[in-house]
Amino acid sequence: MSTNVSPSHFAGLAGCGPAAPGGPDGVGVFAGRGGPAAPGGQGGVAVGDLLRGLAPQVLGLLVRRHGQFDACEDAVQEALLAAATRWPTDGMPDNPRAWLLTVATRRLTDAWRSERARRDREVAVALREPAYAALAPPPDEQPPAGDDTLLLLLLCCHPALNRSAQVALTLRAAGGLTTAQIARAHLVPEATMSQRIRRAKQRIEAAGARFVLPSPAERDERMRAVLQVLYLVFNEGHTASSGPDLQRAELTAEAIRLTRELRRLLPDDGEVAGLLALMLLTDAHREARTGPDGELVPLAEQDRDRWNRAAIAEGTALVTEALTWSPPGPYQLQAAIAAVHAEAPSAADTDWRQIVALYRLLGRLAPNPMVTLNEAAAVAMVDGPRAGLALLAPLDGDERVAGHHRLAAVRGHLLELAGEKAAARDAYRAAARSTTSLPERRYLESRATRLPPPRPHPGLAPSR
């Protein structure tokens, strides 16, 4: 299988939004996706950012030593609360990670002792734990910083959990978001999200999951699950699937932060680099993708001077380097498509032929109706709207996408390009009815209303 995606081809390119699953941003129907930059990085580390980074490491150490995910997380939360209260006044300890581990271990031990007294039974794990367990391990016994974050991500994406549970548990345990924040991001009551997270922990314990690296045979599949979960988190934050807001900043920022951490732990993994590149290139559009009143701005109409050139440069360098290591994977190809979009100084200068070639390669590597949907939008820019509409036709019979608002939105756009205004208006309205995102609905309705109404049939009096 030949490909044009050599590193030299992408030298100097910049970025766009997710290629798939995603919207037809490239042809102007939806705005390019974006989200807040990852936290940290300027003028020292704030206590909150430091605690968020250390929390999964400390939780991972506790779970690896003691098991009992739920109890360990409660202990870590108490340690974080103590740190947030004491550090601003008492000063930062010399070893913040060891401080948190010591406090969390003591809280865990106290909880076990209290439970034993209340129920008059022993907690064998607590009683057998050697005395030094309440202290931070000496430097030569500490694993490299962040190793347990990888194990924690793998545990949160255990195959015993469905995707929604994996996402919620990842945000809670590895991401450090509160249950209330996660509930708000998913538009569900806090009690509902709390129950979902609790059930996820119980399923992990019931499955007998161990806090160790999976076997080589299982590791690739588990890593794919981790990447998909991070991708889903980012996409939901980037363009919210429902509700009044176009984006949910806390989800986008957390996905970028966790993917950066994964990239640090797995620097030679091309798909991890590709996913981070895709997120950065997507996030580069954040400031330009909405108007003054929060309205959605299509990619073709965005002010490219407002794109984040630092994010574009970083994402471009990542995907260019990643393409030198191994045959390209789906995330690398999507990042490459994003790079081609941003190479163009204007929408009219976009290299659509290259984008079509990349989508076709992506479709062979990871067949998906959303890939076909985006390919159709790109083909229309090369071979005309009729060619794009022909690619859309088979998707009407694919239950994965047949009722999706993006299919109707792309069809409406291509029909509009083909001059079929009435059919385009109907497709836009169908898309608006299908989406649960208010900004997207308003945008699609505006596309429909700006098209001229059908003319009355000759000889028929207009209705009154």
TADA-V267749 format. One record per residue. RES is the residue in one small letter. OMEGA is omega as a letter, one per 20 degrees, with the letter a starting at -180 (999 if undefined). BURIAL is b if it has 9 or more other ideal C-beta (glycine too) atoms within 8 Angstrom, else e. Layout:
res->RES omega->OMEGA burial->BURIAL
res->RES omega->OMEGA burial->BURIAL
This chain:
res->m omega->a burial->e
res->s omega->a burial->e
res->t omega->r burial->e
res->n omega->a burial->e
res->v omega->r burial->b
res->s omega->a burial->e
res->p omega->a burial->b
res->s omega->a burial->e
res->h omega->a burial->e
res->f omega->r burial->b
res->a omega->r burial->e
res->g omega->a burial->e
res->l omega->r burial->b
res->a omega->a burial->b
res->g omega->a burial->b
res->c omega->a burial->b
res->g omega->a burial->b
res->p omega->a burial->b
res->a omega->a burial->b
res->a omega->i burial->b
res->p omega->a burial->e
res->g omega->a burial->b
res->g omega->a burial->b
res->p omega->a burial->b
res->d omega->a burial->b
res->g omega->r burial->b
res->v omega->r burial->b
res->g omega->a burial->b
res->v omega->r burial->b
res->f omega->r burial->b
res->a omega->r burial->b
res->g omega->a burial->b
res->r omega->r burial->b
res->g omega->r burial->b
res->g omega->a burial->b
res->p omega->r burial->e
res->a omega->r burial->b
res->a omega->a burial->b
res->p omega->r burial->e
res->g omega->r burial->b
res->g omega->a burial->e
res->q omega->r burial->e
res->g omega->r burial->e
res->g omega->a burial->e
res->v omega->r burial->e
res->a omega->a burial->e
res->v omega->a burial->b
res->g omega->r burial->e
res->d omega->r burial->b
res->l omega->a burial->b
res->l omega->r burial->b
res->r omega->r burial->b
res->g omega->a burial->b
res->l omega->a burial->b
res->a omega->a burial->b
res->p omega->r burial->b
res->q omega->a burial->b
res->v omega->r burial->b
res->l omega->r burial->b
res->g omega->r burial->b
res->l omega->a burial->b
res->l omega->a burial->b
res->v omega->r burial->b
res->r omega->a burial->b
res->r omega->a burial->e
res->h omega->a burial->b
res->g omega->r burial->e
res->q omega->a burial->b
res->f omega->a burial->b
res->d omega->a burial->b
res->a omega->r burial->b
res->c omega->a burial->b
res->e omega->r burial->b
res->d omega->a burial->b
res->a omega->r burial->b
res->v omega->r burial->b
res->q omega->r burial->e
res->e omega->r burial->b
res->a omega->r burial->b
res->l omega->r burial->b
res->l omega->r burial->e
res->a omega->r burial->b
res->a omega->a burial->b
res->a omega->r burial->b
res->t omega->a burial->e
res->r omega->a burial->e
res->w omega->a burial->b
res->p omega->a burial->e
res->t omega->a burial->e
res->d omega->a burial->e
res->g omega->a burial->e
res->m omega->r burial->e
res->p omega->a burial->e
res->d omega->a burial->e
res->n omega->a burial->e
res->p omega->a burial->b
res->r omega->r burial->b
res->a omega->r burial->b
res->w omega->r burial->b
res->l omega->a burial->b
res->l omega->r burial->b
res->t omega->a burial->b
res->v omega->a burial->b
res->a omega->r burial->b
res->t omega->r burial->b
res->r omega->r burial->b
res->r omega->r burial->b
res->l omega->r burial->b
res->t omega->r burial->b
res->d omega->a burial->e
res->a omega->r burial->b
res->w omega->a burial->b
res->r omega->r burial->b
res->s omega->r burial->e
res->e omega->r burial->b
res->r omega->a burial->b
res->a omega->a burial->e
res->r omega->a burial->e
res->r omega->r burial->e
res->d omega->r burial->e
res->r omega->a burial->e
res->e omega->r burial->e
res->v omega->a burial->b
res->a omega->a burial->e
res->v omega->a burial->b
res->a omega->a burial->b
res->l omega->a burial->e
res->r omega->a burial->e
res->e omega->r burial->b
res->p omega->a burial->e
res->a omega->a burial->e
res->y omega->a burial->e
res->a omega->r burial->e
res->a omega->r burial->e
res->l omega->r burial->e
res->a omega->r burial->b
res->p omega->r burial->e
res->p omega->a burial->e
res->p omega->a burial->e
res->d omega->r burial->e
res->e omega->a burial->e
res->q omega->r burial->b
res->p omega->r burial->e
res->p omega->a burial->e
res->a omega->r burial->e
res->g omega->a burial->b
res->d omega->a burial->b
res->d omega->r burial->b
res->t omega->r burial->b
res->l omega->r burial->b
res->l omega->a burial->b
res->l omega->r burial->b
res->l omega->r burial->b
res->l omega->r burial->b
res->l omega->r burial->b
res->c omega->a burial->b
res->c omega->a burial->b
res->h omega->a burial->b
res->p omega->r burial->e
res->a omega->a burial->e
res->l omega->r burial->b
res->n omega->a burial->e
res->r omega->a burial->b
res->s omega->r burial->e
res->a omega->r burial->b
res->q omega->r burial->b
res->v omega->a burial->b
res->a omega->a burial->b
res->l omega->r burial->b
res->t omega->r burial->b
res->l omega->a burial->b
res->r omega->a burial->b
res->a omega->a burial->b
res->a omega->a burial->b
res->g omega->r burial->b
res->g omega->r burial->b
res->l omega->r burial->b
res->t omega->r burial->e
res->t omega->r burial->b
res->a omega->r burial->e
res->q omega->a burial->b
res->i omega->r burial->b
res->a omega->r burial->b
res->r omega->a burial->e
res->a omega->a burial->b
res->h omega->r burial->b
res->l omega->r burial->e
res->v omega->r burial->e
res->p omega->a burial->e
res->e omega->r burial->e
res->a omega->r burial->e
res->t omega->r burial->b
res->m omega->r burial->b
res->s omega->r burial->b
res->q omega->r burial->e
res->r omega->r burial->b
res->i omega->a burial->b
res->r omega->r burial->b
res->r omega->r burial->b
res->a omega->r burial->b
res->k omega->a burial->b
res->q omega->r burial->b
res->r omega->r burial->b
res->i omega->r burial->b
res->e omega->a burial->b
res->a omega->r burial->e
res->a omega->a burial->e
res->g omega->a burial->e
res->a omega->r burial->b
res->r omega->a burial->e
res->f omega->r burial->b
res->v omega->r burial->e
res->l omega->r burial->e
res->p omega->r burial->e
res->s omega->r burial->e
res->p omega->a burial->e
res->a omega->a burial->e
res->e omega->a burial->e
res->r omega->a burial->b
res->d omega->a burial->e
res->e omega->r burial->e
res->r omega->r burial->b
res->m omega->r burial->b
res->r omega->r burial->e
res->a omega->r burial->b
res->v omega->a burial->b
res->l omega->a burial->b
res->q omega->r burial->b
res->v omega->r burial->b
res->l omega->r burial->b
res->y omega->r burial->b
res->l omega->r burial->b
res->v omega->a burial->b
res->f omega->a burial->b
res->n omega->r burial->b
res->e omega->r burial->b
res->g omega->a burial->b
res->h omega->r burial->b
res->t omega->a burial->b
res->a omega->a burial->b
res->s omega->r burial->e
res->s omega->r burial->e
res->g omega->a burial->e
res->p omega->a burial->e
res->d omega->r burial->e
res->l omega->a burial->b
res->q omega->r burial->b
res->r omega->a burial->b
res->a omega->a burial->b
res->e omega->r burial->b
res->l omega->a burial->b
res->t omega->a burial->b
res->a omega->a burial->b
res->e omega->r burial->b
res->a omega->r burial->b
res->i omega->a burial->b
res->r omega->a burial->b
res->l omega->r burial->b
res->t omega->r burial->b
res->r omega->r burial->b
res->e omega->r burial->b
res->l omega->r burial->b
res->r omega->r burial->b
res->r omega->a burial->e
res->l omega->a burial->b
res->l omega->a burial->b
res->p omega->a burial->e
res->d omega->r burial->e
res->d omega->a burial->b
res->g omega->a burial->b
res->e omega->r burial->b
res->v omega->r burial->b
res->a omega->r burial->b
res->g omega->r burial->b
res->l omega->r burial->b
res->l omega->r burial->b
res->a omega->r burial->b
res->l omega->r burial->b
res->m omega->a burial->b
res->l omega->a burial->b
res->l omega->r burial->b
res->t omega->a burial->b
res->d omega->a burial->b
res->a omega->a burial->b
res->h omega->a burial->b
res->r omega->a burial->b
res->e omega->a burial->e
res->a omega->a burial->b
res->r omega->r burial->b
res->t omega->r burial->b
res->g omega->a burial->e
res->p omega->a burial->e
res->d omega->r burial->e
res->g omega->a burial->e
res->e omega->a burial->b
res->l omega->r burial->b
res->v omega->a burial->b
res->p omega->a burial->b
res->l omega->a burial->b
res->a omega->a burial->e
res->e omega->a burial->e
res->q omega->r burial->b
res->d omega->a burial->e
res->r omega->r burial->e
res->d omega->r burial->e
res->r omega->r burial->e
res->w omega->a burial->b
res->n omega->a burial->b
res->r omega->r burial->e
res->a omega->r burial->e
res->a omega->r burial->b
res->i omega->a burial->b
res->a omega->a burial->b
res->e omega->a burial->b
res->g omega->r burial->b
res->t omega->r burial->b
res->a omega->a burial->e
res->l omega->a burial->b
res->v omega->r burial->b
res->t omega->r burial->b
res->e omega->a burial->b
res->a omega->a burial->b
res->l omega->r burial->b
res->t omega->a burial->e
res->w omega->a burial->e
res->s omega->r burial->e
res->p omega->a burial->e
res->p omega->r burial->b
res->g omega->a burial->b
res->p omega->a burial->b
res->y omega->r burial->b
res->q omega->a burial->b
res->l omega->r burial->b
res->q omega->r burial->b
res->a omega->r burial->b
res->a omega->r burial->b
res->i omega->r burial->b
res->a omega->a burial->b
res->a omega->r burial->b
res->v omega->r burial->b
res->h omega->a burial->b
res->a omega->r burial->b
res->e omega->a burial->b
res->a omega->r burial->b
res->p omega->r burial->e
res->s omega->r burial->e
res->a omega->a burial->b
res->a omega->a burial->e
res->d omega->a burial->e
res->t omega->r burial->b
res->d omega->a burial->b
res->w omega->r burial->b
res->r omega->r burial->e
res->q omega->r burial->b
res->i omega->r burial->b
res->v omega->r burial->b
res->a omega->r burial->b
res->l omega->r burial->b
res->y omega->r burial->b
res->r omega->r burial->b
res->l omega->r burial->b
res->l omega->r burial->b
res->g omega->r burial->b
res->r omega->a burial->e
res->l omega->a burial->b
res->a omega->a burial->e
res->p omega->a burial->e
res->n omega->a burial->b
res->p omega->r burial->b
res->m omega->r burial->b
res->v omega->r burial->b
res->t omega->r burial->b
res->l omega->r burial->b
res->n omega->r burial->b
res->e omega->r burial->b
res->a omega->r burial->b
res->a omega->r burial->b
res->a omega->r burial->b
res->v omega->r burial->b
res->a omega->r burial->b
res->m omega->a burial->b
res->v omega->a burial->b
res->d omega->r burial->e
res->g omega->a burial->e
res->p omega->r burial->b
res->r omega->r burial->e
res->a omega->r burial->b
res->g omega->r burial->b
res->l omega->r burial->b
res->a omega->r burial->e
res->l omega->a burial->b
res->l omega->a burial->b
res->a omega->a burial->e
res->p omega->a burial->e
res->l omega->r burial->b
res->d omega->r burial->e
res->g omega->a burial->e
res->d omega->a burial->b
res->e omega->r burial->e
res->r omega->a burial->e
res->v omega->a burial->b
res->a omega->a burial->b
res->g omega->a burial->e
res->h omega->a burial->b
res->h omega->a burial->b
res->r omega->r burial->b
res->l omega->r burial->b
res->a omega->a burial->b
res->a omega->r burial->b
res->v omega->r burial->b
res->r omega->r burial->b
res->g omega->a burial->b
res->h omega->a burial->b
res->l omega->r burial->b
res->l omega->r burial->b
res->e omega->r burial->b
res->l omega->a burial->e
res->a omega->r burial->b
res->g omega->r burial->e
res->e omega->a burial->e
res->k omega->a burial->b
res->a omega->r burial->e
res->a omega->r burial->e
res->a omega->a burial->b
res->r omega->r burial->b
res->d omega->a burial->b
res->a omega->r burial->b
res->y omega->a burial->b
res->r omega->r burial->b
res->a omega->r burial->b
res->a omega->a burial->b
res->a omega->r burial->b
res->r omega->a burial->e
res->s omega->a burial->b
res->t omega->r burial->b
res->t omega->r burial->e
res->s omega->a burial->b
res->l omega->r burial->e
res->p omega->r burial->b
res->e omega->r burial->b
res->r omega->r burial->b
res->r omega->a burial->b
res->y omega->a burial->b
res->l omega->r burial->b
res->e omega->r burial->b
res->s omega->r burial->e
res->r omega->a burial->b
res->a omega->a burial->b
res->t omega->a burial->e
res->r omega->r burial->e
res->l omega->a burial->b
res->p omega->r burial->e
res->p omega->r burial->e
res->p omega->r burial->e
res->r omega->r burial->e
res->p omega->r burial->e
res->h omega->r burial->e
res->p omega->r burial->e
res->g omega->r burial->e
res->l omega->r burial->e
res->a omega->r burial->e
res->p omega->r burial->e
res->s omega->a burial->e
res->r omega->999 burial->e
